């Protein structure tokens, strides 16, 4: 091979390598699936639980606004406060941008033995006003989690999913 | 005379610089430390940080302790088949010449039952009874 052809071959090789490198960098990575819409709305069971003020509530508590419902417990040090903090920060940013009709943040306790209404009141207030904490009879909470496809194995194991309940759910 | 003094001063400075360049880094280093304060009325919080092993051998952390909390443990949060779980880790291995990041939703230090109102938190890392590293940082406020 002549020196000239050798040089051209090297140049083409470098160009090919550079092209592959750039293509790999600019290619769109697969987006993770992080939300899905149910084909038809889940039907919530009738329930009687308590809000963070100790007032009895039922499924009608979800009427009139968008609700982002998370199942957790107040002594959870990692996933629960991190999730609620992200929701609160997002809500604050939307509010500051002038959006209205913002969703309410709802925590349903999966540790109702420790999460009394008083504990929930203090906890939920930290993440902003107008949030809702729900506690009460564990069997009723389990029925609520099942209807939303949440797996619950008491306190430390539960599906870390946000359920969205629309304002017209009544 | 001033010329001689300048030469001597520069020589000393050069020697000090060479000595500093030759100093090995600490075996275990903690960076990006975030310690969340317990939420109102709660007794648990978490610490997140990056641990870097500058040695040629793996470093094993078997227990942690904090003077500001009754107990501290290494925990791992995970989601398996759609279910979130948290389990205590008996040991955390930092591979040789590598870093391990403790972060929300993954491995973290769980701090339980605060013993003081101090705004500074110290955390010590041990391999059995051998102290590997001590860090200190203020509580980080959660911003909502």
Interface residues (C-beta under 8 A of the other chain):
Chain A: X74 X75 X76 X77 X78 X79 X81 X82 X85 X88 X89 X92 X118 X119 X122 X123 X125 X126 X127 X128 X151 X153 X156 X157 X158 X159 X160 X161
Chain B: X36 X39 X40 X41 X42 X43 X44 X45 X46 X75 X77 X79 X82 X83 X84 X85 X86 X104 X105 X108 X110 X111 X142 X143 X144
